[in-house]
């Protein structure tokens, strides 16, 4: 399918992404900030989610499941720093909205404990504010932000993104995906020929956060259906979604905004036309995982642990 101009989630209008990367010896971690839309608290977005593999600590999913709306930005970080990032995101939402007395913020995570001394919990609220201020259209990929200490197919993983453009009844739409990749054994990787495992693991233990944005008019039910197709994109990379993995997808549409009106008007495409959206999401997810590997570098972390990038381990 046709790719977006930047081939990133930010090809969807209003979406911006920023990072704060922490790279200092045994500390290899950070924060990635996704600005979902302007005034998202007062003009909420249609949103769906799917817990594909429940070994995860994402906040905010119960309300998305119940109400089908997103009312905050989205942050990604490591497992043990979800709490501080959640509070910092609340602080930002409170500062931006003087009438706010309650808000459902969304923070996703993956465990970067192989490279990062995760128990030190070095991410601070100021790091979240820095990632917020860094938000832009052309953001960095690979071992940056929340992706700094992540491992994908036993190589350096992290932040990947991709987008697709498609038409429905003569109208052009964009769908973009951002992933935080942290899963898989090297021998399972399907998209390139790589050398065998350097440090064999007993089993695959990993996670991935998948954030899907589109300007196509989809209901929360349809967005949930899109999320449920993400295992296809993962399988095409070689993921087995093993035990101990947290595989979570969150999808939102900027075409449907819900304010304080007593009656809301919902726009949605005919379900008979939705296959092209599924295709766009699956292709974007598959490529985003690959991008998280190729737009990368070698990372050396705690206990001398090393993750080489894909270009270093390819079979020539």
Buried (B, 14 or more C-beta within 10 A) or exposed (E): EEBBEBBBBBBBEBBBBBBBBBBEEBBBBBBBBBBBBEEBBBBBBBBBBBBBBEBBBBBBBEBBBEBBBBBBBBBBBBBBBBBBBBBBBBBBBEEBBEEBEEBBBBBBBBBBBBBBBBEEBBBBBEBBBBBBEBBEBEBBBBBBBBBBBBBBBBBBBBBBBBBBBBEBEEEEBBBBBBBBBBBBBBEBBBBBEBEEEEEEEEEBBBBBBBBBBBBBBBBBEBBBBBBBBBBBBBBBBBBBBBEEBBBBBBBBBBBBBBEEEEEEEEEBBEEEEBEBBBBBBBBBBBBBBBBBBBBBEBBBBBEEBEBBBBBBBEEE
